[in-house]
Amino acid sequence: MRVAGKVALISGGARGIGGAAARLLALEGAAVVIGDLLEDDGRETASQITDSGGRATFVQMDVTSEEDWRRAIDAAVSAYGKLDVLVNNAGISGRFIVEETSVDLWDRVMAVNAKGVFLGTKLAIPVMRRAGGGSIINISSIYGLVGSDSGASYHASKGAVRIFTKSTAIQYAKDGIRVNSVHPGFVDSPMTESYHGQPEIREARMAATPLGRMGLPEDIASGILYLASDESSFVTGSELVIDGGMTAQ
Ligand code: NAD
């Protein structure tokens, strides 16, 4: 029960990495609020948790909407009395090189991946301050640390999350609010299913990963659990890379 008594809101918690984090945090004693666009998947994940004795609620939300964030945070406070942990996990990919990236795609990816993290953080801070502190966990990517031959808006958005995390950590340390980023490597999830389903891409990504396998959503959820728990009480402004060694090379 590593997060017993804590209340966590997980954006994009319906499936993939966010779904795994919701299940693990609930298993370790947290009450979880799953915020996602996907209503069926979100309700299904919440039901899996409650059916196995955990506490979970689903709130339909779009992370690009300030009003939706207000509703989701209000839902956490009215259901469970407070908010201790925010996992800014919702994200979309955008695998186009610079010249192939339209302004619309750039704006959409930045809105979900970067503005969404800013809005969630901004609205969670006063609620966490009232609770005496909290932990904000921003899901960036190895592609927020290094470049690649496939992507422009995605790299920019995840780089923004990395440095926004550090500034927020400095600005709110005095309030007991810790803010850290997580940088997953190549993970099998609904987001990457069709991409990783192409044998040559899968093989290239495994070959680029020293531990020689794809990541699982549960590999990332374990890092999220650590940052959510009091075990990481001296950790803020840091980058937790979970990538099988990919960026160590
Ligand atoms: P996923 O597509 O399986 O899950 C993302 C979730 O976010 C979905 O449930 C989706 O509905 C939700 N979402 C998307 N846009 C939203 C919006 N506007 N409002 C609310 N919810 C929204 O993807 P995943 O692989 O689990 O990715 C989770 C996070 O991890 C993302 O931020 C992603 O960029 C990051 N990441 C993933 C990988 C990977 O290889 N899978 C690697 C590095 C980083």
Residues whose N, C-alpha, C, O or C-beta is under 5 A from the ligand:
A	BS01	NAD	G12 A14 R15 G16 I17 G18 G35 D36 L37 L38 M61 D62 V63 T64 N89 A90 G91 I92 V112 I139 S140 S141 I142 P184 G185 F186 V187 S189 P190 M191 T192
